[in-house]
Amino acid sequence: MVPAELYKTVPPAFGHDVLALFGFNPNYVNLNHGSYGSLALPVRAFCDELTDEVESNPDKFVRIDCIHYWNRVRERVAKLIGAETDECVIVNNTSHGLATVLRNFIFKEGDILVGATTTYGSMHQMLKYIADIPPYPVLSTFNLQFPTSRAKIIQDFEEHIKKLTETGDATGERKIVALIDSIAGHPGAFLPWREMVAICRKAGVISVIDGAHSIGQEVDLNLSEIRPDFWVSNCHKWLFSKRGSAILYVPKRNQHFIKSPIPSPVTYHSPHDSDYQGPQDFVRLFEWTGTIDYVPQLSIGAAMDFREWLGGEHKINAYTHALAIAGGKRLAERLGTNVMDPDGEFTLNIVNVEIPLSGDVESTDEVLRIFTHTLILQWQTFAPPFRHNKKWWVRCSAQIWNEISDFDVLANALKDACSKVEEHVAQRNN
Ligand SMILES: Cc1ncc(COP(=O)(O)O)c(C=O)c1O
């Protein structure tokens, strides 16, 4: 597949015709784009070509050419998210980006980290880890349970922050850092993060946004207007670049917080160096943080070309959003259950549907294994089941290759998986 030739042709209509542009096994019904992303064949062709170029002369590529590709990607993505080019750097994934931000704060005793009950698992563990090491900032967890409403989340979050800021701060220098999802992972829910950022700003709280699912799903992003303090988004999820590739956005006003990426690069200058001319140059710090394959990071521009050919962000997301709503309804009908968000307040391209399994069934490794193996190996489909607020749900990602009939396949697979889980629980209880 030669992208330049392909892009002279008319793109296929969204739905199953688009499967020809992806490398899935023909029998696989992919309703879980949200976890790891999916590489479009034209983007893969770009990656293969670039790999040939890299391997034809690694020194030339790494020492001379790579930086030009890298800067061009930063420039293009910055426009897409309403940022300045030099406020954006490319990192391996959201975990790396958020670790870099959170581990660069110089905490003092009494500082506070704010997470939520819906914070992505490893990010929550990262908050716990930071709270476990000196000087032991305190972890405060915002309780977020679905079903709920956007208005209630905003009100509760404001209350939560107010309580924290009202408690005594002897030094007057206490730092409060809130990690906020733009689109939570489980449940998959588009949160009122813009309003939450505004609440933080008003209260003097630093907002760090886990935007893992944002780019490519949340259209018309304008970070310069929303003004989060830090923001990271995977590009290998909804933008279709090769995994792993992510953008870390740090507005100029906050770049002084970032002393060093993790791992530290040779461009790090210690204030104790005789030639120290600080502050650090934010972008230069991220140009080389250890040897990696740069191709995934550089594929972000190719992914943007692919999406432009398909018709652009609005056209893509109009289809996937409508399908998420319709597919969620269809799945709930087929399972005899409900969608988590009937008004669609939290729904972009991800929909959560209750599955017919008692909420008393615990989310053990074995239960999750039965779900995973039954769905993937026996039914050749997948969407992640999860337990939330005493019920079992499944999170479905609607993509441009999906059609409503895919939700029927998932319904049959889930019914089978639920009965297998019930059998397992009955046996265990005997
Ligand atoms: C909300 C959220 N945050 C963070 C991550 C971590 O992304 P990565 O593993 O690419 O670092 C994910 C991954 O699915 C996620 O859903």
The ligand as an SDF file (V2000), in Angstrom:
LIG
                    3D

 16 16  0  0  0  0  0  0  0  0999 V2000
   -7.3010    6.7150   31.1470 C   0  0  0  0  0  0  0  0  0  0  0  0
   -5.9900    6.0940   30.8180 C   0  0  0  0  0  0  0  0  0  0  0  0
   -4.8590    6.6400   31.3000 N   0  0  0  0  0  0  0  0  0  0  0  0
   -3.6560    6.1450   31.0360 C   0  0  0  0  0  0  0  0  0  0  0  0
   -3.5130    5.0260   30.2400 C   0  0  0  0  0  0  0  0  0  0  0  0
   -2.1310    4.4810   30.0070 C   0  0  0  0  0  0  0  0  0  0  0  0
   -1.7720    4.5320   28.6850 O   0  0  0  0  0  0  0  0  0  0  0  0
   -0.3480    3.9170   28.2620 P   0  0  0  0  0  0  0  0  0  0  0  0
   -0.3520    2.4810   28.7150 O   0  0  0  0  0  0  0  0  0  0  0  0
   -0.3270    4.0380   26.7880 O   0  0  0  0  0  0  0  0  0  0  0  0
    0.6930    4.6820   28.9410 O   0  0  0  0  0  0  0  0  0  0  0  0
   -4.6520    4.4110   29.7020 C   0  0  0  0  0  0  0  0  0  0  0  0
   -4.5190    3.2170   28.8640 C   0  0  0  0  0  0  0  0  0  0  0  0
   -5.4580    2.5910   28.4300 O   0  0  0  0  0  0  0  0  0  0  0  0
   -5.9150    4.9580   30.0060 C   0  0  0  0  0  0  0  0  0  0  0  0
   -7.0380    4.4030   29.5310 O   0  0  0  0  0  0  0  0  0  0  0  0
  1  2  1  0
  2  3  1  0
  2 15  2  0
  3  4  2  0
  4  5  1  0
  5  6  1  0
  5 12  2  0
  6  7  1  0
  7  8  1  0
  8  9  2  0
  8 10  1  0
  8 11  1  0
 12 13  1  0
 12 15  1  0
 13 14  2  0
 15 16  1  0
M  END
$$$$
